[in-house]
Amino acid sequence: MPRFLLTWLLTAVALVITAYLVPGFVITSFVAALVAAVILGLVNAVVKPILVVLTLPLTVVTLGLFLFVINAITIWLAGLLTPGFDVNGFLPALVGSIVLTLVAGGLNFLVGDRF
């Protein structure tokens, strides 16, 4: 259970850092980031697998690059569902998904398996 809470906290911190770095990616408070982390996890668990299966031929043709578009769609959807978390367009969602992946990966690397 503590690892789950740490992952949730790190995802919220990664969202705040991404909002600072990417224009059009807005988080109004840390509480909104915590809620957005939960919503993003739920969207990634429920909606993303459906999108991946439905767009599999396109993903294969583009050698997996279409997965960036799917990530942007899931972040945009989480922005629509979460109060205090706004994504202003597709390009901020696309850039934000790349930056969010890099920031979250870096934070997870820094924390490692210590907890």
N, C-alpha and C positions, 0 to 999 in steps of 0.2 A: 504493500500500500504506500509506503513512503516514496518508492521509486515513481509511482504514478503521480503523486503530488508534485514531486520534483520536475517531472516531465511537463506537467501542466503549467507550473510556474515558469519553466524555461521557455515554453512556447509563448506564454504571455509576454515575457521579456523580449523575445525575438520579434513579436508583433509590434511592440513599442519601438524597438530599434529600427525595424523596417519602416514604420510610419515616419520616423525621423529622417530616414534616408530617401524615401521615395515620395515625390510630390504626387498628390492625388490619393494617397493612402493615409487615411485619417483615423486616429484613435483618440477619443476625447479624455479618457482617464484610464488608470491601471485596472480599475474594476471592469471597465468595458473590455480591456484586453483579456482579462481572465474569462469573461463570458464569451468573448470571441474565440478564445482557445478551445473552449468546450464545444461551441457550435461548429468550429472548423473541424474538430475531431469527429463530430457526428456526421457532418457532410462528407468528410473523407471516408468514413466507414460505410455510409449508406448510398450516397449518390455517385461517388467517384467510381466504384466498381461497375455500376450500371453504365456509366458513360464510357468507361474503358472497353467494355464488351461491345457496346453499340458502335463504337468508332474503331474497332480493331482493324478492319481493312485499311482505313485511312492512316492509322498509326503504323501499320506495316509498310505501306507505300512511302511514308515520310521517314522511315527508319527510326521511329520513336519520337520524332520531334513534335508530333501532335499532342503528346502528353503534356507539353508546356501549356498548350491551349486548354487542355482539360484541367490542369492545376489552376489556371487563371479563372476558369469558369467556377470552380469550387470556391475559390477565394472571393470572387464576386458574389456568389450565392450566400456565402457566410456573411458578407458585408450587408446584403439585403436583409438578412434575418436577425442581425445583431444591432441593438441600439447602441450608439456611440462608436460604431465601427463602420466607416464609409469608404468605399472604393469608387472613385470618380472616373469610371470608364474602363475600357478593355486594356489599354496600354498600361495604366498604373497597376492593374491586376496582373498582367503578364510580367512586368518588371518586378512587381512586389512578390510574385510567387518565386521568382529566381532568387531575389535578395533574401526572402524569408527562409528558403531552403539553405542558403549559404550561412546565414546568421544562426539558424537553429542547429545546423550541423556543427558550426564552430563552438557554440555554447555547450552542446552535448559532448564535444571533444574535450573542452576545458574541464567539465565536471567529471567525465569519464565514468568509471564503475566504482567510484569511491563510496557511493551511497546505496 
